[in-house]
Amino acid sequence: MANDCLFCKIIAGEIPSNKVYEDEYVLAFRDIAPQAPVHILVVPKEHICCANAVDESNSVYVAKCFEAIAKIAKAEGLDNGYRVINNCGADGGQTVMHLHFHIIGGVKLSEKVV
Ligand code: AMP
């Protein structure tokens, strides 16, 4: 756990969240400012600051995040598809420096960056 990390505090239960999924590696909860009908954050339980800090010592957490994403999408009924977004660093628009993946869905998404 990193000091002063919002998502570490949510994982530790020090700050409440609207949890939708949890296992040994991953916590997922609804975004506090949803950008779509379904907007869920999938967060590794180990503090990894960002995509740039993923390496062979911690990449299992990324794999577990994507295993969780598939389960959550099914549970949320996102059968028609959805978008997974990771913002990395200041230029990427990351505001919480704990690796996380946004699941965005529940509506036909229009704006695409790529
Ligand atoms: P990012 O900009 O990619 O770092 O995403 C951070 C996300 O965390 C934003 O979409 C915020 O709305 C969300 N967020 C911030 N605080 C909370 C919180 N306490 N509970 C749930 N989501 C949060």
Backbone and ligand atoms as CSV (ligand in chain L), in Angstrom:
chain,resi,resn,atom,element,x,y,z
A,1,MET,N,N,0.849,-1.201,0.000
A,1,MET,CA,C,0.000,0.000,0.000
A,1,MET,C,C,0.878,1.243,0.000
A,2,ALA,N,N,0.544,2.176,-0.861
A,2,ALA,CA,C,1.303,3.423,-0.938
A,2,ALA,C,C,0.605,4.489,-0.088
A,3,ASN,N,N,1.387,5.239,0.617
A,3,ASN,CA,C,0.829,6.342,1.403
A,3,ASN,C,C,0.166,7.355,0.479
A,4,ASP,N,N,-0.958,7.866,0.925
A,4,ASP,CA,C,-1.637,8.927,0.195
A,4,ASP,C,C,-2.096,8.521,-1.203
A,5,CYS,N,N,-2.319,7.230,-1.394
A,5,CYS,CA,C,-2.882,6.782,-2.686
A,5,CYS,C,C,-4.364,6.507,-2.480
A,6,LEU,N,N,-5.190,7.220,-3.216
A,6,LEU,CA,C,-6.642,7.091,-3.084
A,6,LEU,C,C,-7.095,5.653,-3.303
A,7,PHE,N,N,-6.611,5.020,-4.359
A,7,PHE,CA,C,-7.097,3.670,-4.663
A,7,PHE,C,C,-6.556,2.647,-3.664
A,8,CYS,N,N,-5.350,2.841,-3.127
A,8,CYS,CA,C,-4.875,1.964,-2.041
A,8,CYS,C,C,-5.793,2.085,-0.836
A,9,LYS,N,N,-6.266,3.285,-0.554
A,9,LYS,CA,C,-7.172,3.480,0.579
A,9,LYS,C,C,-8.524,2.822,0.319
A,10,ILE,N,N,-8.985,2.871,-0.914
A,10,ILE,CA,C,-10.241,2.177,-1.258
A,10,ILE,C,C,-10.046,0.667,-1.120
A,11,ILE,N,N,-8.927,0.151,-1.609
A,11,ILE,CA,C,-8.646,-1.286,-1.491
A,11,ILE,C,C,-8.599,-1.696,-0.022
A,12,ALA,N,N,-8.012,-0.855,0.813
A,12,ALA,CA,C,-7.895,-1.163,2.249
A,12,ALA,C,C,-9.208,-0.961,2.994
A,13,GLY,N,N,-10.219,-0.425,2.341
A,13,GLY,CA,C,-11.506,-0.188,2.990
A,13,GLY,C,C,-11.551,1.079,3.815
A,14,GLU,N,N,-10.522,1.908,3.685
A,14,GLU,CA,C,-10.480,3.161,4.458
A,14,GLU,C,C,-11.378,4.226,3.837
A,15,ILE,N,N,-11.623,4.093,2.539
A,15,ILE,CA,C,-12.539,4.987,1.821
A,15,ILE,C,C,-13.574,4.085,1.150
A,16,PRO,N,N,-14.861,4.405,1.274
A,16,PRO,CA,C,-15.890,3.518,0.709
A,16,PRO,C,C,-15.908,3.547,-0.815
A,17,SER,N,N,-16.370,2.456,-1.386
A,17,SER,CA,C,-16.546,2.401,-2.838
A,17,SER,C,C,-17.762,1.546,-3.136
A,18,ASN,N,N,-18.257,1.695,-4.340
A,18,ASN,CA,C,-19.390,0.882,-4.813
A,18,ASN,C,C,-18.804,-0.323,-5.544
A,19,LYS,N,N,-18.477,-1.344,-4.773
A,19,LYS,CA,C,-17.738,-2.500,-5.294
A,19,LYS,C,C,-18.603,-3.367,-6.200
A,20,VAL,N,N,-18.040,-3.792,-7.323
A,20,VAL,CA,C,-18.759,-4.716,-8.198
A,20,VAL,C,C,-18.044,-6.056,-8.329
A,21,TYR,N,N,-16.753,-6.103,-7.993
A,21,TYR,CA,C,-16.005,-7.359,-8.149
A,21,TYR,C,C,-14.759,-7.288,-7.272
A,22,GLU,N,N,-14.388,-8.452,-6.723
A,22,GLU,CA,C,-13.140,-8.510,-5.948
A,22,GLU,C,C,-12.599,-9.924,-5.989
A,23,ASP,N,N,-11.296,-10.054,-6.135
A,23,ASP,CA,C,-10.628,-11.333,-5.917
A,23,ASP,C,C,-9.284,-11.046,-5.262
A,24,GLU,N,N,-8.406,-12.042,-5.266
A,24,GLU,CA,C,-7.113,-11.911,-4.575
A,24,GLU,C,C,-6.253,-10.789,-5.161
A,25,TYR,N,N,-6.425,-10.530,-6.451
A,25,TYR,CA,C,-5.548,-9.609,-7.170
A,25,TYR,C,C,-6.181,-8.266,-7.518
A,26,VAL,N,N,-7.489,-8.235,-7.565
A,26,VAL,CA,C,-8.198,-7.140,-8.222
A,26,VAL,C,C,-9.370,-6.643,-7.394
A,27,LEU,N,N,-9.575,-5.335,-7.412
A,27,LEU,CA,C,-10.833,-4.755,-6.924
A,27,LEU,C,C,-11.422,-3.926,-8.060
A,28,ALA,N,N,-12.737,-4.021,-8.229
A,28,ALA,CA,C,-13.413,-3.206,-9.236
A,28,ALA,C,C,-14.595,-2.499,-8.580
A,29,PHE,N,N,-14.751,-1.234,-8.907
A,29,PHE,CA,C,-15.823,-0.432,-8.292
A,29,PHE,C,C,-16.283,0.622,-9.288
A,30,ARG,N,N,-17.487,1.133,-9.042
A,30,ARG,CA,C,-18.065,2.104,-9.976
A,30,ARG,C,C,-17.374,3.455,-9.840
A,31,ASP,N,N,-17.127,4.079,-10.992
A,31,ASP,CA,C,-16.488,5.399,-10.997
A,31,ASP,C,C,-17.421,6.414,-10.346
A,32,ILE,N,N,-16.846,7.296,-9.560
A,32,ILE,CA,C,-17.640,8.279,-8.824
A,32,ILE,C,C,-18.239,9.340,-9.754
A,33,ALA,N,N,-17.678,9.478,-10.946
A,33,ALA,CA,C,-18.175,10.456,-11.926
A,33,ALA,C,C,-18.364,9.751,-13.269
A,34,PRO,N,N,-19.404,8.923,-13.365
A,34,PRO,CA,C,-19.532,8.060,-14.550
A,34,PRO,C,C,-19.679,8.831,-15.853
A,35,GLN,N,N,-18.985,8.346,-16.863
A,35,GLN,CA,C,-19.021,8.958,-18.201
A,35,GLN,C,C,-19.943,8.189,-19.142
A,36,ALA,N,N,-20.572,7.136,-18.640
A,36,ALA,CA,C,-21.476,6.302,-19.442
A,36,ALA,C,C,-22.348,5.532,-18.457
A,37,PRO,N,N,-23.419,4.886,-18.933
A,37,PRO,CA,C,-24.285,4.146,-18.012
A,37,PRO,C,C,-23.513,3.114,-17.177
A,38,VAL,N,N,-22.531,2.472,-17.796
A,38,VAL,CA,C,-21.625,1.590,-17.046
A,38,VAL,C,C,-20.235,2.205,-17.098
A,39,HIS,N,N,-19.689,2.516,-15.948
A,39,HIS,CA,C,-18.322,3.063,-15.858
A,39,HIS,C,C,-17.704,2.495,-14.581
A,40,ILE,N,N,-16.862,1.511,-14.792
A,40,ILE,CA,C,-16.282,0.754,-13.681
A,40,ILE,C,C,-14.762,0.860,-13.759
A,41,LEU,N,N,-14.134,0.994,-12.612
A,41,LEU,CA,C,-12.672,1.029,-12.531
A,41,LEU,C,C,-12.174,-0.321,-12.029
A,42,VAL,N,N,-11.229,-0.883,-12.751
A,42,VAL,CA,C,-10.633,-2.163,-12.385
A,42,VAL,C,C,-9.202,-1.891,-11.944
A,43,VAL,N,N,-8.901,-2.254,-10.701
A,43,VAL,CA,C,-7.697,-1.774,-10.024
A,43,VAL,C,C,-6.920,-2.965,-9.458
A,44,PRO,N,N,-5.629,-3.070,-9.738
A,44,PRO,CA,C,-4.843,-4.133,-9.096
A,44,PRO,C,C,-4.659,-3.845,-7.611
A,45,LYS,N,N,-4.641,-4.906,-6.806
A,45,LYS,CA,C,-4.491,-4.701,-5.359
A,45,LYS,C,C,-3.067,-4.341,-4.963
A,46,GLU,N,N,-2.120,-4.550,-5.863
A,46,GLU,CA,C,-0.749,-4.076,-5.605
A,46,GLU,C,C,-0.631,-2.656,-6.150
A,47,HIS,N,N,0.073,-1.805,-5.410
A,47,HIS,CA,C,0.251,-0.441,-5.907
A,47,HIS,C,C,1.247,-0.435,-7.061
A,48,ILE,N,N,0.719,-0.195,-8.255
A,48,ILE,CA,C,1.527,0.001,-9.466
A,48,ILE,C,C,1.109,1.371,-9.961
A,49,CYS,N,N,2.040,2.277,-10.114
A,49,CYS,CA,C,1.627,3.670,-10.344
A,49,CYS,C,C,0.916,3.858,-11.664
A,50,CYS,N,N,1.340,3.118,-12.672
A,50,CYS,CA,C,0.822,3.414,-14.011
A,50,CYS,C,C,1.283,2.325,-14.978
A,51,ALA,N,N,0.793,2.397,-16.198
A,51,ALA,CA,C,1.171,1.386,-17.195
A,51,ALA,C,C,2.676,1.354,-17.411
A,52,ASN,N,N,3.312,2.477,-17.232
A,52,ASN,CA,C,4.756,2.574,-17.442
A,52,ASN,C,C,5.554,1.793,-16.413
A,53,ALA,N,N,4.934,1.414,-15.320
A,53,ALA,CA,C,5.629,0.693,-14.247
A,53,ALA,C,C,5.332,-0.805,-14.272
A,54,VAL,N,N,4.658,-1.278,-15.314
A,54,VAL,CA,C,4.385,-2.711,-15.431
A,54,VAL,C,C,5.647,-3.408,-15.940
A,55,ASP,N,N,6.053,-4.463,-15.237
A,55,ASP,CA,C,7.200,-5.250,-15.679
A,55,ASP,C,C,6.953,-6.711,-15.306
A,56,GLU,N,N,7.982,-7.544,-15.495
A,56,GLU,CA,C,7.767,-8.980,-15.287
A,56,GLU,C,C,7.459,-9.312,-13.830
A,57,SER,N,N,7.800,-8.431,-12.903
A,57,SER,CA,C,7.541,-8.711,-11.485
A,57,SER,C,C,6.078,-8.511,-11.105
A,58,ASN,N,N,5.338,-7.735,-11.891
A,58,ASN,CA,C,3.958,-7.407,-11.488
A,58,ASN,C,C,2.919,-7.594,-12.603
A,59,SER,N,N,3.351,-8.090,-13.757
A,59,SER,CA,C,2.416,-8.160,-14.888
A,59,SER,C,C,1.279,-9.147,-14.643
A,60,VAL,N,N,1.434,-10.047,-13.677
A,60,VAL,CA,C,0.312,-10.939,-13.351
A,60,VAL,C,C,-0.909,-10.116,-12.951
A,61,TYR,N,N,-0.699,-8.971,-12.317
A,61,TYR,CA,C,-1.832,-8.126,-11.909
A,61,TYR,C,C,-2.578,-7.573,-13.120
A,62,VAL,N,N,-1.845,-7.286,-14.171
A,62,VAL,CA,C,-2.494,-6.790,-15.395
A,62,VAL,C,C,-3.327,-7.914,-16.020
A,63,ALA,N,N,-2.743,-9.103,-16.063
A,63,ALA,CA,C,-3.499,-10.240,-16.601
A,63,ALA,C,C,-4.764,-10.472,-15.785
A,64,LYS,N,N,-4.638,-10.401,-14.470
A,64,LYS,CA,C,-5.802,-10.619,-13.605
A,64,LYS,C,C,-6.843,-9.509,-13.783
A,65,CYS,N,N,-6.386,-8.297,-14.042
A,65,CYS,CA,C,-7.340,-7.216,-14.330
A,65,CYS,C,C,-8.163,-7.560,-15.566
A,66,PHE,N,N,-7.506,-8.066,-16.603
A,66,PHE,CA,C,-8.252,-8.367,-17.830
A,66,PHE,C,C,-9.133,-9.603,-17.670
A,67,GLU,N,N,-8.719,-10.560,-16.853
A,67,GLU,CA,C,-9.631,-11.674,-16.541
A,67,GLU,C,C,-10.871,-11.126,-15.845
A,68,ALA,N,N,-10.668,-10.189,-14.928
A,68,ALA,CA,C,-11.795,-9.586,-14.206
A,68,ALA,C,C,-12.676,-8.782,-15.155
A,69,ILE,N,N,-12.064,-8.060,-16.082
A,69,ILE,CA,C,-12.835,-7.243,-17.025
A,69,ILE,C,C,-13.823,-8.111,-17.794
A,70,ALA,N,N,-13.371,-9.269,-18.258
A,70,ALA,CA,C,-14.283,-10.153,-19.008
A,70,ALA,C,C,-15.442,-10.612,-18.129
A,71,LYS,N,N,-15.152,-10.952,-16.884
A,71,LYS,CA,C,-16.219,-11.397,-15.969
A,71,LYS,C,C,-17.193,-10.264,-15.671
A,72,ILE,N,N,-16.661,-9.080,-15.426
A,72,ILE,CA,C,-17.511,-7.933,-15.088
A,72,ILE,C,C,-18.391,-7.560,-16.275
A,73,ALA,N,N,-17.814,-7.575,-17.463
A,73,ALA,CA,C,-18.596,-7.223,-18.656
A,73,ALA,C,C,-19.782,-8.169,-18.811
A,74,LYS,N,N,-19.544,-9.446,-18.582
A,74,LYS,CA,C,-20.658,-10.416,-18.664
A,74,LYS,C,C,-21.687,-10.106,-17.588
A,75,ALA,N,N,-21.223,-9.867,-16.364
A,75,ALA,CA,C,-22.148,-9.617,-15.246
A,75,ALA,C,C,-22.955,-8.341,-15.453
A,76,GLU,N,N,-22.357,-7.365,-16.142
A,76,GLU,CA,C,-23.036,-6.083,-16.378
A,76,GLU,C,C,-23.897,-6.117,-17.637
A,77,GLY,N,N,-23.865,-7.235,-18.348
A,77,GLY,CA,C,-24.679,-7.373,-19.554
A,77,GLY,C,C,-24.161,-6.589,-20.748
A,78,LEU,N,N,-22.844,-6.412,-20.804
A,78,LEU,CA,C,-22.259,-5.627,-21.898
A,78,LEU,C,C,-21.986,-6.527,-23.112
A,79,ASP,N,N,-23.026,-7.261,-23.503
A,79,ASP,CA,C,-22.856,-8.275,-24.544
A,79,ASP,C,C,-22.581,-7.667,-25.911
A,80,ASN,N,N,-22.942,-6.414,-26.085
A,80,ASN,CA,C,-22.761,-5.753,-27.389
A,80,ASN,C,C,-21.411,-5.064,-27.493
A,81,GLY,N,N,-20.635,-5.102,-26.440
A,81,GLY,CA,C,-19.312,-4.494,-26.462
A,81,GLY,C,C,-19.160,-3.367,-25.465
A,82,TYR,N,N,-17.952,-2.911,-25.366
A,82,TYR,CA,C,-17.600,-1.866,-24.397
A,82,TYR,C,C,-16.195,-1.399,-24.724
A,83,ARG,N,N,-15.723,-0.420,-24.002
A,83,ARG,CA,C,-14.368,0.090,-24.216
A,83,ARG,C,C,-13.583,-0.046,-22.913
A,84,VAL,N,N,-12.315,-0.417,-23.037
A,84,VAL,CA,C,-11.391,-0.443,-21.889
A,84,VAL,C,C,-10.357,0.647,-22.124
A,85,ILE,N,N,-10.206,1.525,-21.128
A,85,ILE,CA,C,-9.302,2.668,-21.278
A,85,ILE,C,C,-8.308,2.683,-20.129
A,86,ASN,N,N,-7.049,2.919,-20.464
A,86,ASN,CA,C,-6.029,3.216,-19.450
A,86,ASN,C,C,-5.372,4.538,-19.806
A,87,ASN,N,N,-5.427,5.462,-18.891
A,87,ASN,CA,C,-4.717,6.729,-19.057
A,87,ASN,C,C,-3.382,6.605,-18.327
A,88,CYS,N,N,-2.299,6.976,-18.989
A,88,CYS,CA,C,-0.963,6.833,-18.396
A,88,CYS,C,C,-0.255,8.177,-18.343
A,89,GLY,N,N,0.035,8.616,-17.125
A,89,GLY,CA,C,0.838,9.824,-16.935
A,89,GLY,C,C,0.094,11.103,-17.271
A,90,ALA,N,N,0.788,12.198,-17.081
A,90,ALA,CA,C,0.173,13.521,-17.225
A,90,ALA,C,C,-0.358,13.753,-18.641
A,91,ASP,N,N,0.444,13.443,-19.645
A,91,ASP,CA,C,-0.012,13.661,-21.023
A,91,ASP,C,C,-1.150,12.725,-21.395
A,92,GLY,N,N,-1.216,11.566,-20.725
A,92,GLY,CA,C,-2.304,10.616,-20.990
A,92,GLY,C,C,-3.564,10.914,-20.211
A,93,GLY,N,N,-3.510,11.933,-19.343
A,93,GLY,CA,C,-4.697,12.326,-18.591
A,93,GLY,C,C,-4.932,11.541,-17.321
A,94,GLN,N,N,-3.900,10.841,-16.834
A,94,GLN,CA,C,-4.072,10.070,-15.595
A,94,GLN,C,C,-4.121,11.018,-14.407
A,95,THR,N,N,-5.164,10.875,-13.586
A,95,THR,CA,C,-5.315,11.750,-12.415
A,95,THR,C,C,-5.092,11.003,-11.099
A,96,VAL,N,N,-5.292,9.694,-11.092
A,96,VAL,CA,C,-5.020,8.885,-9.907
A,96,VAL,C,C,-3.850,7.966,-10.245
A,97,MET,N,N,-2.751,8.147,-9.519
A,97,MET,CA,C,-1.519,7.446,-9.886
A,97,MET,C,C,-1.462,6.050,-9.253
A,98,HIS,N,N,-2.451,5.278,-9.579
A,98,HIS,CA,C,-2.502,3.847,-9.248
A,98,HIS,C,C,-3.127,3.202,-10.478
A,99,LEU,N,N,-2.398,2.313,-11.111
A,99,LEU,CA,C,-2.851,1.699,-12.364
A,99,LEU,C,C,-4.322,1.296,-12.285
A,100,HIS,N,N,-5.080,1.642,-13.301
A,100,HIS,CA,C,-6.483,1.232,-13.344
A,100,HIS,C,C,-6.969,1.236,-14.777
A,101,PHE,N,N,-7.966,0.416,-15.003
A,101,PHE,CA,C,-8.593,0.310,-16.310
A,101,PHE,C,C,-10.056,0.718,-16.176
A,102,HIS,N,N,-10.476,1.628,-17.037
A,102,HIS,CA,C,-11.874,2.042,-17.072
A,102,HIS,C,C,-12.620,1.072,-17.991
A,103,ILE,N,N,-13.722,0.526,-17.513
A,103,ILE,CA,C,-14.678,-0.164,-18.384
A,103,ILE,C,C,-15.796,0.825,-18.641
A,104,ILE,N,N,-15.998,1.151,-19.915
A,104,ILE,CA,C,-17.019,2.124,-20.299
A,104,ILE,C,C,-18.004,1.414,-21.219
A,105,GLY,N,N,-19.286,1.480,-20.907
A,105,GLY,CA,C,-20.249,0.810,-21.773
A,105,GLY,C,C,-21.680,1.089,-21.368
A,106,GLY,N,N,-22.547,0.260,-21.923
A,106,GLY,CA,C,-23.967,0.418,-21.650
A,106,GLY,C,C,-24.650,1.365,-22.605
A,107,VAL,N,N,-23.900,1.824,-23.614
A,107,VAL,CA,C,-24.435,2.725,-24.628
A,107,VAL,C,C,-23.540,2.585,-25.859
A,108,LYS,N,N,-24.062,2.943,-27.030
A,108,LYS,CA,C,-23.224,2.939,-28.231
A,108,LYS,C,C,-22.224,4.083,-28.114
A,109,LEU,N,N,-20.960,3.755,-28.054
A,109,LEU,CA,C,-19.922,4.773,-27.866
A,109,LEU,C,C,-19.546,5.384,-29.206
A,110,SER,N,N,-19.368,6.678,-29.208
A,110,SER,CA,C,-19.086,7.340,-30.483
A,110,SER,C,C,-17.648,7.838,-30.587
A,111,GLU,N,N,-17.219,8.661,-29.638
A,111,GLU,CA,C,-15.908,9.271,-29.787
A,111,GLU,C,C,-14.803,8.223,-29.672
A,112,LYS,N,N,-13.904,8.234,-30.618
A,112,LYS,CA,C,-12.778,7.316,-30.589
A,112,LYS,C,C,-11.490,8.114,-30.754
A,113,VAL,N,N,-10.487,7.754,-29.979
A,113,VAL,CA,C,-9.168,8.375,-30.140
A,113,VAL,C,C,-8.380,7.624,-31.203
A,114,VAL,N,N,-8.531,6.312,-31.197
A,114,VAL,CA,C,-7.853,5.505,-32.221
A,114,VAL,C,C,-8.881,4.608,-32.902
L,1,AMP,P1,P,-7.872,8.679,-14.475
L,1,AMP,O1,O,-8.201,10.107,-14.857
L,1,AMP,O2,O,-7.708,7.761,-15.651
L,1,AMP,O3,O,-6.708,8.625,-13.517
L,1,AMP,O4,O,-9.147,8.142,-13.725
L,1,AMP,C1,C,-9.404,8.351,-12.372
L,1,AMP,C2,C,-10.863,8.096,-12.160
L,1,AMP,O5,O,-11.090,7.913,-10.782
L,1,AMP,C3,C,-11.788,9.231,-12.623
L,1,AMP,O6,O,-12.659,8.731,-13.628
L,1,AMP,C4,C,-12.520,9.604,-11.344
L,1,AMP,O7,O,-13.863,9.971,-11.575
L,1,AMP,C5,C,-12.384,8.369,-10.505
L,1,AMP,N1,N,-12.470,8.568,-9.068
L,1,AMP,C6,C,-11.851,9.503,-8.316
L,1,AMP,N2,N,-12.141,9.327,-7.007
L,1,AMP,C7,C,-12.967,8.265,-6.929
L,1,AMP,C8,C,-13.621,7.571,-5.856
L,1,AMP,N3,N,-13.486,7.964,-4.579
L,1,AMP,N4,N,-14.403,6.522,-6.143
L,1,AMP,C9,C,-14.573,6.122,-7.422
L,1,AMP,N5,N,-13.971,6.705,-8.487
L,1,AMP,C10,C,-13.184,7.769,-8.246
